[in-house]
Amino acid sequence: MSEVEIRPMPPSSLERVVIDGAAGAIQTDINDPGGERRGVALIAHPNPVQGGTKDNKVVTTLAKAFFNLGYVAVRPNFRGVGESAGVHDQGIGETDDLIEVAAYLRKRFDDPAFILAGFSFGSFVQTRVAKQLTPSRMVLVGPAVNRFPAETVPPETLVIHGELDDVVPLQAVFDWARPQQLPIVVVPGGEHFFHGRLNLLAQIVVHYCR
């Protein structure tokens, strides 16, 4: 896999908005590349109970990868996180929140193609969102399939997992993927947060989605 240059998102591309959701405000960061946008990448963060936010390093790495591909990169804070209203709802209310964010984005960007992406708990939530919003692609990183009842996903979904993940063991992901005949991209030596391997994670996403 040849390496692709992945540039930082310019600060001028960032807009912070508040979107109305069922529990109140949904704090959302939007990085817009402008020009000929390819679509919108809606990215869901890990479990808020364990400190997950839209600024998680895996989430921002995904945003940067999609932005470099020409997608509007969108990172909401789930309910009860940062300036988002409400309280944690085990993925149920969080699913509703992402549907509301997607509705806002559909109007703002004239019914764009959607990539649904998520990390850990965020991947679980996106498997639920995909049952209501048909994405053009899905990218799931470190999906927490041993902790939450993840849904089945489209056959072309990209699933990336660390070989040494001790939060979500690789075997648990294989057990979830096997009945779906879903391939898994395994990052050698990678753990749950992909420390030291974030650039490789971005490269995999760019090569898959370009």
ABEGO torsion letter per residue (X at the ends): XBBBBBBBBBAAABBBBBBBBAAEBBBBBBBBAEEBBAEBBBBBBBBAAAGBBAABAAAAAAAAAAAAAGBBBBBBBBBGBEABBEBBAGGAAAAAAAAAAAAAAAAAAGGBBBBBBBBEAAAAAAAAAAAABBBABBBBBGBBAAABBBBBBBAABBBBBBAABAABBAAAAAAAAAAAGBBBBBBBGBBAAGBGAAAAAAAAAAAAAX
